[in-house]
Amino acid sequence: MRNHELALLSLAAAAATTAVQAQSSAPPAPRDEIVVLGRWDNPVGASRSASQGVVGSAEIEARPRLRTGEILEVVPGLIVTQHSGSGKSNQMFLRGFNLDHGTDFATFVDGMPVNMPTHGHGQGYTDLNFLVPELVERIEYRKGAYYAEVPDFSAAGGAYLSTFRRLDEGLVKVGAGGEGYLTALAADSFTLPAGSLTYGVQANRYDGPWTDIEEDATRNHLLVRYAGEGSAGGAWNVALMGYEAAWNSADQVPRRAVESGLITRFGSLDTTLGGESSRYSISGDWAAEVGPGRVRLNAYTIDYDLNLFSNFTYFLDDPIDGDQLEQVDERRVTGGELAYSFGDGKSSHTFGTSLRYDDIGDVGLFRTRDLERLSTVRRDSVDELAFGVYYSNETRWNDRFRSVLGVRADRYEFDVTSNLPENSGSANDSLLSPKMSLIYAVNDAAEVYLSAGRGFHSNDARGTTITIDPVTGEPANRVDPLVPARTGELGVRAFVAERLNVSAALWRVELDSELLFIGDAGNTEASRPSTRYGIEVPLYYRPTDRVTLDFEIALTESHFTEPDPAGDKIPGSIDRVFAAGVTFEQPRGLYGSARLRYFGPRPLVEDGSVESGSSLILNAGLGWRRGAVDVRADVLNLLDSADDDITYFYTSRLPGEPAEGGEDLHFHPIEPRTVRVHASWKF
């Protein structure tokens, strides 16, 4: 399905629009389960740890954002940045992890996993650009590895994003802004026999602030959902999502190229870079009362592809044709989850099982020049099967004390067929992960939590069967298929008079090894065991019904635990994150929001001798709402910060430099101040 088919579906959905009044809802919860729908629904008595929370659509929409992926910054302490073009997955940081494009943070949309294992660009690649943010109903986050239902990529935690099953009102929204920013959205719900049909169609375009390229980034989205209610308190829905994108990239550049005047701060050394990506999915879920409990079933199939061109070292490896690379990923993902919950009011039980199969038809790395392939570094097809079972029990021992105990077992099967026969083969691994939370209610407004659990991330399947480095031809070490992480925290939470929501968590993560396949080089690299620990304090306060204040601070210490002369610092690990914001809203008339985000310097080499700078950015928005009409202006990077979005330290070679090149800071700048205006109409 390509652009013309997407357009036909969009027109068909729009032609059927009828304005209706309906209630937006998620499938009913199991008996005796409390579902928290936002920061201002009381989490005391419902949360399993101090690091769990839910954010509703109103708060998501209130925050000004430059990129779709920044929707995840509602998770306290999580930072979302970018080092390349707008169509590419974002960089993420949380709890001392440089999550790269998503490793160690599990992300789901409507029950579908977003992380891509054995990906052409990086393990656990998480691209949220297929989302329409206006159609996200809520985000539930679960930091730590204390939750039996969360599978792979769970060392730092996870997030579950849910889109609306049904809209109360139809919506038309258009926007325009600096640097060629344009967007248009139409969405609505209407009644059909036995249910309702909801659709959303969005188109986006953006050129970016770069001096020598136009991103010409285009993104097109489609969401169609048919949902209804069945007998025995049941609910079901089936959804189609479609997404296509194409863009030119302004990648990170070396500091010396800017300081010498070779390029500007917003310049590029290779102006032919970019990418294309698409994602189409069909998913559904069903829930109903069965016997003494409730059964929940979801299933999905995803068709995904990516072609990405990058150039990080310029002329270091190939002084004639340059070091441009093409990374390819084409796959079909199929899976689902089945869970059954029951209880008697004092004790509740959940049994669940999940299955995921990645049929990766083509995952490859190629040397290119001006987007034309010159040679193959490595090219593979991979079958990857992940099967998990889990059990969780929550028992309320008395009015004050409850426990949540769980266990998860996972089995992985890898089969790799490589263009180098020596790197083909099969591998498998299993892991048992116990989970525990003990919760004591100090009173009706406060709880104390002691949580512990094992999580894990899978490694790239190609690294589990490799024997020869495809670049050098030398012997290569294989990696372990599954890497466990032991996590724990002591936390407290208070929810006072529906005005104050505050929590604090002292946490620790021990990772056995950060063994990963390096997609940019085509080989594997092993790092040492590591430990991370810190404290997080998110605070949300409503002095009046119209004003909300929020404050988040996260302090982290990270280091390798195995001695090495190179040092014990973990490159890319952030030790300080601070965020604060204010939101005000009147029933009719003006509303607005401002948010400040700071993340501190981080080591870029293991001995700590080279560090990145810190980054500070302020976004603000002001709007006016009257009846069905809403007009809003967002100013992104209000202070016009000249800090970096992300910084790396490695060797590259510019034209005319010695063959060995030079070590340098490579950075991607925060985009300069820009204004975006949106107007919407609800009907």
NUKE-533195 format. One line per field, with one value per residue (C-alpha): residue number from 1; residue in one letter; x negated, y, z negated. Coordinates in steps of 0.1 Angstrom, whole numbers, plus 2048, in hexadecimal, padded with zeros to 3 digits. Layout:
// residues N
pos = (NUM/...)
code = (A/...)
u = (X/...)
v = (Y/...)
w = (Z/...)
***
This chain:
// residues 683
pos = (1/2/3/4/5/6/7/8/9/10/11/12/13/14/15/16/17/18/19/20/21/22/23/24/25/26/27/28/29/30/31/32/33/34/35/36/37/38/39/40/41/42/43/44/45/46/47/48/49/50/51/52/53/54/55/56/57/58/59/60/61/62/63/64/65/66/67/68/69/70/71/72/73/74/75/76/77/78/79/80/81/82/83/84/85/86/87/88/89/90/91/92/93/94/95/96/97/98/99/100/101/102/103/104/105/106/107/108/109/110/111/112/113/114/115/116/117/118/119/120/121/122/123/124/125/126/127/128/129/130/131/132/133/134/135/136/137/138/139/140/141/142/143/144/145/146/147/148/149/150/151/152/153/154/155/156/157/158/159/160/161/162/163/164/165/166/167/168/169/170/171/172/173/174/175/176/177/178/179/180/181/182/183/184/185/186/187/188/189/190/191/192/193/194/195/196/197/198/199/200/201/202/203/204/205/206/207/208/209/210/211/212/213/214/215/216/217/218/219/220/221/222/223/224/225/226/227/228/229/230/231/232/233/234/235/236/237/238/239/240/241/242/243/244/245/246/247/248/249/250/251/252/253/254/255/256/257/258/259/260/261/262/263/264/265/266/267/268/269/270/271/272/273/274/275/276/277/278/279/280/281/282/283/284/285/286/287/288/289/290/291/292/293/294/295/296/297/298/299/300/301/302/303/304/305/306/307/308/309/310/311/312/313/314/315/316/317/318/319/320/321/322/323/324/325/326/327/328/329/330/331/332/333/334/335/336/337/338/339/340/341/342/343/344/345/346/347/348/349/350/351/352/353/354/355/356/357/358/359/360/361/362/363/364/365/366/367/368/369/370/371/372/373/374/375/376/377/378/379/380/381/382/383/384/385/386/387/388/389/390/391/392/393/394/395/396/397/398/399/400/401/402/403/404/405/406/407/408/409/410/411/412/413/414/415/416/417/418/419/420/421/422/423/424/425/426/427/428/429/430/431/432/433/434/435/436/437/438/439/440/441/442/443/444/445/446/447/448/449/450/451/452/453/454/455/456/457/458/459/460/461/462/463/464/465/466/467/468/469/470/471/472/473/474/475/476/477/478/479/480/481/482/483/484/485/486/487/488/489/490/491/492/493/494/495/496/497/498/499/500/501/502/503/504/505/506/507/508/509/510/511/512/513/514/515/516/517/518/519/520/521/522/523/524/525/526/527/528/529/530/531/532/533/534/535/536/537/538/539/540/541/542/543/544/545/546/547/548/549/550/551/552/553/554/555/556/557/558/559/560/561/562/563/564/565/566/567/568/569/570/571/572/573/574/575/576/577/578/579/580/581/582/583/584/585/586/587/588/589/590/591/592/593/594/595/596/597/598/599/600/601/602/603/604/605/606/607/608/609/610/611/612/613/614/615/616/617/618/619/620/621/622/623/624/625/626/627/628/629/630/631/632/633/634/635/636/637/638/639/640/641/642/643/644/645/646/647/648/649/650/651/652/653/654/655/656/657/658/659/660/661/662/663/664/665/666/667/668/669/670/671/672/673/674/675/676/677/678/679/680/681/682/683)
code = (M/R/N/H/E/L/A/L/L/S/L/A/A/A/A/A/T/T/A/V/Q/A/Q/S/S/A/P/P/A/P/R/D/E/I/V/V/L/G/R/W/D/N/P/V/G/A/S/R/S/A/S/Q/G/V/V/G/S/A/E/I/E/A/R/P/R/L/R/T/G/E/I/L/E/V/V/P/G/L/I/V/T/Q/H/S/G/S/G/K/S/N/Q/M/F/L/R/G/F/N/L/D/H/G/T/D/F/A/T/F/V/D/G/M/P/V/N/M/P/T/H/G/H/G/Q/G/Y/T/D/L/N/F/L/V/P/E/L/V/E/R/I/E/Y/R/K/G/A/Y/Y/A/E/V/P/D/F/S/A/A/G/G/A/Y/L/S/T/F/R/R/L/D/E/G/L/V/K/V/G/A/G/G/E/G/Y/L/T/A/L/A/A/D/S/F/T/L/P/A/G/S/L/T/Y/G/V/Q/A/N/R/Y/D/G/P/W/T/D/I/E/E/D/A/T/R/N/H/L/L/V/R/Y/A/G/E/G/S/A/G/G/A/W/N/V/A/L/M/G/Y/E/A/A/W/N/S/A/D/Q/V/P/R/R/A/V/E/S/G/L/I/T/R/F/G/S/L/D/T/T/L/G/G/E/S/S/R/Y/S/I/S/G/D/W/A/A/E/V/G/P/G/R/V/R/L/N/A/Y/T/I/D/Y/D/L/N/L/F/S/N/F/T/Y/F/L/D/D/P/I/D/G/D/Q/L/E/Q/V/D/E/R/R/V/T/G/G/E/L/A/Y/S/F/G/D/G/K/S/S/H/T/F/G/T/S/L/R/Y/D/D/I/G/D/V/G/L/F/R/T/R/D/L/E/R/L/S/T/V/R/R/D/S/V/D/E/L/A/F/G/V/Y/Y/S/N/E/T/R/W/N/D/R/F/R/S/V/L/G/V/R/A/D/R/Y/E/F/D/V/T/S/N/L/P/E/N/S/G/S/A/N/D/S/L/L/S/P/K/M/S/L/I/Y/A/V/N/D/A/A/E/V/Y/L/S/A/G/R/G/F/H/S/N/D/A/R/G/T/T/I/T/I/D/P/V/T/G/E/P/A/N/R/V/D/P/L/V/P/A/R/T/G/E/L/G/V/R/A/F/V/A/E/R/L/N/V/S/A/A/L/W/R/V/E/L/D/S/E/L/L/F/I/G/D/A/G/N/T/E/A/S/R/P/S/T/R/Y/G/I/E/V/P/L/Y/Y/R/P/T/D/R/V/T/L/D/F/E/I/A/L/T/E/S/H/F/T/E/P/D/P/A/G/D/K/I/P/G/S/I/D/R/V/F/A/A/G/V/T/F/E/Q/P/R/G/L/Y/G/S/A/R/L/R/Y/F/G/P/R/P/L/V/E/D/G/S/V/E/S/G/S/S/L/I/L/N/A/G/L/G/W/R/R/G/A/V/D/V/R/A/D/V/L/N/L/L/D/S/A/D/D/D/I/T/Y/F/Y/T/S/R/L/P/G/E/P/A/E/G/G/E/D/L/H/F/H/P/I/E/P/R/T/V/R/V/H/A/S/W/K/F)
u = (800/7F0/7FA/816/827/823/833/851/856/855/86F/886/884/88A/8A8/8B9/8B5/8D3/8D0/8DB/8D8/8C7/8B3/88E/884/86C/877/886/86C/86C/881/873/858/855/84B/83A/842/82D/816/835/845/839/81D/81B/828/824/7FF/7E6/7C8/7BF/7B3/7D4/7EC/806/809/829/82F/835/812/802/812/80A/7E4/7D4/7BE/7A7/7A8/7C1/7A9/7A9/7CB/7B7/7A8/7C7/7B4/7A1/77C/77E/76D/774/75B/750/72F/73C/75A/77E/78A/772/777/76D/751/75D/74D/75B/74D/729/72F/727/744/737/757/76A/755/75E/77F/79D/7B7/7DA/7F6/818/808/7F0/7CA/7B7/794/784/76A/74F/755/740/737/737/744/766/76B/78A/79A/7B9/7BD/7DA/7EF/809/803/826/835/821/839/820/7FD/7F6/7D2/7C2/79D/789/78D/7A8/7C5/7CA/7DC/7BF/7A8/788/776/782/763/76C/791/7AC/7CA/7EC/7FC/821/834/858/872/88C/88C/8A6/8A4/897/877/867/845/82C/80B/7EE/7CD/7A9/791/7AD/7C2/7E5/7FE/822/838/85C/86B/88D/8A3/8C5/8DD/8DF/8F2/8E5/8CB/8BA/8A1/885/86D/850/83C/81E/803/7E3/7C7/7A7/787/773/75A/73C/727/71E/73B/760/76D/78B/799/7BC/7D0/7F3/808/829/83C/85D/86C/88D/896/8B4/8C0/8CA/8DD/8D1/8C3/8AC/89B/888/877/865/84D/83A/81C/809/7E9/7D1/7B4/797/77C/75A/742/72C/717/6FF/6DF/6BC/6B6/696/6A9/6BE/6A1/68C/6A8/6AB/6D1/6E8/6F7/715/701/6FA/6DC/6F0/70F/71C/727/74B/763/785/79B/7BD/7D2/7F4/805/826/82D/849/853/870/879/896/8A2/89B/8A3/897/87F/878/865/852/844/831/821/80E/7FB/7E3/7D3/7B5/797/77B/760/748/729/70F/6EB/6DA/6B5/6B5/693/683/689/68B/678/684/6AA/6B0/6C0/6E4/6F9/71B/72E/74C/767/786/79B/7BD/7C5/7E1/7EB/803/80A/824/82B/845/84B/861/864/879/873/857/840/83F/82C/821/814/807/7F4/7E5/7D7/7C4/7B5/79F/79B/77E/77B/75F/748/728/70C/6FD/6E2/6F0/6E7/701/71C/70E/702/6DD/6DA/6EA/6DD/6F6/719/72F/751/75B/777/77C/796/79D/7B4/7BD/7D3/7DA/7ED/7F5/806/812/81D/82B/821/833/83E/819/804/805/7ED/7E8/7D4/7CD/7B7/7B0/7A0/793/786/774/76C/755/74E/736/72F/711/701/6E1/6E9/6D2/6E9/708/716/72F/730/748/74B/763/766/77B/783/792/7A5/7AF/7BF/7C8/7DF/7E8/803/7F9/81D/837/820/7FD/7EC/7C8/7BB/79F/79B/782/781/76D/771/75D/755/74F/731/730/735/718/700/70A/6FE/6E2/6BF/6AE/6AE/6BD/6A7/685/689/67A/68A/6A7/6B5/6D9/6F1/709/72D/73C/72C/73D/740/747/75B/768/776/783/79E/7BA/7D8/7F2/812/821/843/842/829/807/7F9/7D5/7BF/79B/786/764/75B/73F/738/71D/717/703/6F5/6FD/6F6/705/703/6F5/70B/6F5/6D6/6E5/6D4/6D8/6C9/6C9/6C8/6C5/6DE/6EC/6FF/716/728/739/757/776/78F/7AD/7C5/7E6/7FA/81B/81E/83F/856/848/822/80B/7E6/7CE/7AA/794/771/75C/738/724/702/6F7/6D7/6C8/6C2/6A6/683/673/656/66E/683/6A4/6BB/6D7/6D7/6F7/705/717/714/72C/74E/765/786/7A1/7C1/7E0/802/820/842/863/885/887/86C/847/832/80D/7EF/7CA/7B0/78B/775/750/739/716/6F4/6EB/6CA/6C2/6A4/69E/685/69B/681/69A/6BD/6DA/6E9/70A/72A/746/765/786/7A6/7C6/7E8/806/829/84C/86B/88F/8AA/89E/881/85E/83F/81D/7F9/7DB/7B8/79F/77C/789/767/757/73E/71F/719/716/732/718/6F2/6DA/6B4/6A3/68B/694/681/689/67D/658/651/637/642/646/65F/665/678/693/6B4/6D0/6F1/714/720/741/756/759/778/796/7BB/7D7/7FC/819/83E/858/87D/892/8B3)
v = (800/821/846/843/827/83A/858/843/834/857/864/847/84C/871/86D/858/871/878/88C/879/87B/85D/854/84C/82E/811/7ED/7E7/7DD/7BB/7BA/7CC/7DC/802/813/835/84C/86A/87C/889/868/85A/841/837/814/80D/810/7F4/80A/82E/830/828/841/84B/86B/874/885/8A8/8A9/899/8B4/8D1/8CC/8DE/8C6/8C7/8A2/886/871/88D/880/867/884/882/865/876/877/86C/881/87F/88E/889/885/883/88A/88F/86E/859/84A/861/85D/857/859/84C/840/844/830/83F/82B/832/82D/81A/7FD/7F6/809/7F4/808/7FD/80D/7FD/7DD/7DC/7DC/7F9/7EE/7DB/7C0/7B8/7D9/7E7/807/7FB/7E2/7EA/806/81A/831/843/859/844/852/86E/87F/88E/86B/85E/85A/851/846/82E/82B/811/818/7FB/7D6/7CE/7C6/7A2/7AC/7C1/7AC/7B5/7D6/7DB/7E4/809/804/808/81C/812/82B/828/839/843/828/842/868/87E/898/89A/8AE/8C2/8D1/8E3/8F3/906/913/91C/907/8FB/8EA/8E0/8C8/8BE/8A5/899/880/876/859/84D/831/811/7F1/7E0/7FB/81B/824/83D/84B/863/870/887/895/8A7/8B9/8CA/8D8/8DF/8FB/8ED/904/8EC/8D3/8D3/8B5/8B4/89D/88F/879/86B/859/845/836/823/811/7FD/7F8/7EB/7D9/7B5/7A0/799/7BB/7B5/7CE/7CA/7DF/7DA/7F5/7FD/814/821/837/842/85A/867/881/88F/88E/8A7/890/898/8AB/8AF/8CE/8D6/8D8/8F5/906/906/915/8F7/8F6/909/8FD/8F1/8E4/8C1/8B0/897/8A7/887/875/86C/84F/840/82C/81D/80A/7F9/7E5/7D3/7CE/7C5/7BD/7AC/7AA/799/78A/764/74F/760/778/78B/781/79A/792/7A8/79F/7B2/7B0/7CC/7D2/7E8/7F4/80E/81A/831/843/850/85C/85F/85E/86E/863/84E/82B/834/853/851/849/853/841/844/826/819/805/7F0/7E0/7CE/7B8/7AA/7A8/792/78B/790/78C/778/77F/773/785/77B/782/784/7A8/79E/78C/78F/77A/77F/764/76F/765/778/76F/783/778/78F/783/79A/795/7AD/7BE/7CC/7E5/7F2/80A/826/846/85F/845/82B/80A/802/7E2/7CD/7CD/7B3/7A8/78F/781/778/765/770/760/76C/759/763/759/76C/76B/787/787/7A5/79E/7B8/7A9/7C4/7E8/7F4/7DA/7CA/7B7/7B1/792/786/772/772/757/760/74A/757/745/755/748/75D/759/76F/779/76C/747/747/760/74B/735/731/73A/73A/744/745/75B/75A/77C/77F/7A0/7AE/7CC/7D1/7EF/7FE/819/833/841/847/860/851/82F/821/808/7EF/7E1/7C9/7B5/7A8/7B6/7B0/7BA/7A3/7A7/7A9/786/78C/790/76E/75B/771/761/77A/79F/7AA/7C9/7BC/796/78F/777/786/77E/774/785/776/776/784/79D/79F/7BE/7BD/7DC/7E8/807/815/82F/844/855/86E/87B/897/8A6/8A2/8C0/8AF/890/889/86B/863/844/838/81E/808/7F4/7DA/7CF/7B0/7BD/7D7/7BF/7CD/7CA/7EA/7F1/80E/7F7/7D5/7C3/7BD/7CF/7C3/7DB/7D3/7CD/7ED/7FD/81B/82A/84A/85D/86B/884/88E/8A7/8B4/8CF/8E0/900/907/8F4/908/907/8E8/8E9/8CC/8C6/8A8/8A1/882/87D/85E/84E/835/821/801/7E8/7D4/7E5/7F1/80A/81C/828/821/83C/831/847/85A/855/874/87B/899/89F/8BC/8C6/8DF/8EC/900/8FB/912/90F/921/911/92A/941/940/922/91B/907/90C/8F0/8F2/8D3/8CF/8B2/8B3/8AB/887/874/86B/855/83C/850/86E/885/890/89B/8A9/8CB/8CE/8D7/8EE/8F5/908/902/916/918/930/929/935/91F/929/90F/8F8/90E/90C/920/91A/927/914/923/907/90E/92F/93A/931/919/911/8F1/8CE/8B5/899/896/879/876/860/861/86F/87C/89C/8A2/8AA/89D/882/85E/857/873/884/87E/899/8A1/89B/8AC/8B3/8D6/8DE/8ED/913/926/920/928/910/91A/901/907/8EC/8E8/8CD/8C2)
w = (800/80B/80C/826/812/7F2/802/80E/7EC/7DD/7F5/7EF/7CA/7CC/7E3/7C9/7AD/797/777/758/733/724/705/70A/6F5/6F2/6EF/6CC/6B2/69F/680/662/677/674/695/691/6AE/6A7/68E/67C/676/654/65A/636/633/658/65F/65C/658/652/677/687/695/6AF/6C3/6D5/6F7/6E8/6DA/6F9/70F/6F8/6FC/71A/72D/74B/754/750/73B/720/715/6FF/6EB/6D5/6C5/6A8/6AF/6D3/6EE/713/72C/750/763/786/79C/790/79E/78A/767/74B/732/70E/6EB/6CA/6A9/6B4/6D4/6F6/704/727/73C/721/713/6EE/6F0/6FD/710/71B/72F/72B/720/73D/736/745/73D/75A/751/76A/77B/798/784/75F/747/73A/753/748/762/756/775/781/764/767/745/744/745/727/70A/6EF/6E7/6CA/6C0/6AA/6A1/693/69A/680/698/6A3/6C3/6D1/6E8/6FB/6F8/6D4/6C0/6BD/6C0/6DA/6E7/6F4/70B/713/72F/72C/733/73A/73C/72A/746/76A/76F/78B/783/799/790/79F/793/799/7AE/7C5/7AA/7B5/7A7/7AC/798/79C/783/778/76C/778/770/783/77C/75C/757/762/77C/773/78D/78D/7AB/7A7/7BF/7B4/7C5/7B8/7C7/7A8/7A0/7B3/7C8/7E5/7E7/7E4/7D1/7E7/7CC/7D4/7BD/7C5/7AB/7AB/78E/792/774/772/74D/73A/71B/718/6FF/6DC/6D8/6F5/70D/72E/749/769/776/796/794/7B2/7B3/7CE/7CB/7DF/7D5/7DB/7BD/7AC/797/77B/786/777/762/776/796/788/776/796/7AA/7C0/7B8/7A2/781/795/7B2/7C0/7CD/7E2/7F1/801/7E1/7D8/7D6/7DC/7C5/7C4/7AA/7AF/795/78D/768/752/72E/71D/6F8/6E7/6C6/6C6/6A8/688/69A/6B9/6D9/6EE/711/72A/74B/766/786/791/7B3/7AF/7C4/7C1/7D9/7C7/7D4/7BC/7BC/79A/7A2/7C5/7D4/7B8/7C6/7EB/7F5/819/818/7F4/7D7/7E0/7D4/7DD/7C2/7CC/7B8/7C6/7B0/7A7/782/775/751/735/710/6FC/6D7/6BE/69D/680/65B/63C/631/619/632/658/671/695/6AC/6CE/6ED/709/72B/745/766/77B/79F/7A9/7CE/7D4/7BA/7C9/7C9/7E9/7F3/80A/81B/824/81A/833/825/829/815/7FA/7D7/7CC/7D5/7C3/7BF/79B/78B/766/74F/72C/715/6F2/6D5/6B5/695/67C/65B/647/623/60B/5E9/5D5/5D8/5D9/5EA/60C/621/647/64F/672/689/6AE/6C4/6E7/703/722/742/75D/780/796/7BB/7C4/7E5/7D3/7CD/7AF/79D/7A3/787/76B/747/72A/706/6E9/6CA/6AA/69B/678/66E/64D/63E/619/612/5F1/5EE/5D5/5D8/5F3/604/602/609/606/620/620/643/654/674/690/6B4/6D3/6F7/713/729/74E/75D/775/757/749/768/774/779/791/790/7B2/7B3/7A9/7B0/78E/775/762/73F/73C/724/70B/719/6F9/6E1/6BE/6A9/683/678/657/646/626/62C/61C/62C/61E/62E/619/61D/643/643/63E/64E/644/644/63D/646/63D/658/664/684/689/6AD/6B5/6D5/6F0/70C/72C/751/75F/77D/78A/78D/794/776/751/734/710/6F2/6CD/6B2/6A4/687/687/66A/661/655/667/659/66F/65F/66E/65C/664/64F/661/678/695/68E/68D/683/688/67E/685/67B/681/674/67F/67A/694/697/6A4/688/698/695/6B5/6BC/6D4/6B6/6A7/6B6/6CC/6EC/6F1/6CE/6C2/69D/699/6A8/69E/6AC/6A1/6B0/6AB/6BC/6B8/6C8/6C6/6D0/6EC/6F9/6F3/6EA/6EB/6E1/6DC/6D5/6CD/6D2/6C8/6CB/6BE/6CD/6D2/6D7/6FB/6F4/6D8/6C5/6C4/6D4/6EF/6E6/6F9/6EF/6DD/6F0/6E6/6FA/6F3/707/703/711/70F/71C/71E/71D/723/72B/747/751/743/74E/73F/744/738/735/734/726/719/70C/72D/71B/72F/71B/72B/72F/72C/72C/734/733/74E/76B/78D/7AB/7BF/7E3/7E2/7BF/7B8/7BE/799/796/775/755/74F/740/759/751/75D/754/743/75D/75A/74E/764/762/76C/76D/76D/772/76B/76D/75B/768)
***
